[in-house]
Amino acid sequence: MILPVYLYGNPILRKVAEDITADYLELSKLVENMFETMYNAEGVGLAAPQIGLGIRVVVIDLDIISDDIPELKGFKKTFINPHILEKSGEEVSQEEGCLSLPGIHESVKRSSRIRLQYMDENFILHDEVFEGYKARVIQHEFDHLDGKMFIDHTSPIRKQLIKSKLNNIVSGKVNCSYRTKSVRK
């Protein structure tokens, strides 16, 4: 089922998400719906707060961009209760966008290497290191679990320059090809 993506201004996007337990009701259905919602919106990642749930669940599928970045071929993961343990490597600046911030793209600095712990959809614990674009997307999505958005990493000047776009999103004046839920709806 395709779910609405919550847009900037919705309070759920600024709350710290909670860990879940293995008995979370219909988790596999939720993960399936999250992937379907993400694909419908032509995204590469989606965090549960973006669909209105304050839980630590993220889905990522980078296979769609593997023609441009071959090392992303087959990278499709579900992260449950993920936590970044360490960030390392150089800070790399790259443009990012977000399904919850349609029409906004800004350059964001992120660590090029991260180590994290998470559980997969079978609640098996993993401790892994990710680098490059994988690390960037993971950090972007995990920010959602901590009540942050990529614009929080931009300079005050950049925030001023996009203020009218942000106000339009909050007031529901945005065109999306996917289902959304704004503060005004």
Sequence and secondary structure as in RCSB ss.txt:
>XXXX:A:sequence
MILPVYLYGNPILRKVAEDITADYLELSKLVENMFETMYNAEGVGLAAPQIGLGIRVVVIDLDIISDDIPELKGF
KKTFINPHILEKSGEEVSQEEGCLSLPGIHESVKRSSRIRLQYMDENFILHDEVFEGYKARVIQHEFDHLDGKMF
IDHTSPIRKQLIKSKLNNIVSGKVNCSYRTKSVRK
>XXXX:A:secstr
    EE TT GGGGSB B   TT TTHHHHHHHHHHHHHHTT SEEEGGGGT  B EEEEE GGGTTTSGGGTT 
EEEEEEEEEEEEEEEEEEEEE  TTSTT  EEEEEEEEEEEEEE TT  EEEEEEEHHHHHHHHHHHHHHBT  G
GGGS HHHHHHTHHHHHHHHTT    SS EE TT 
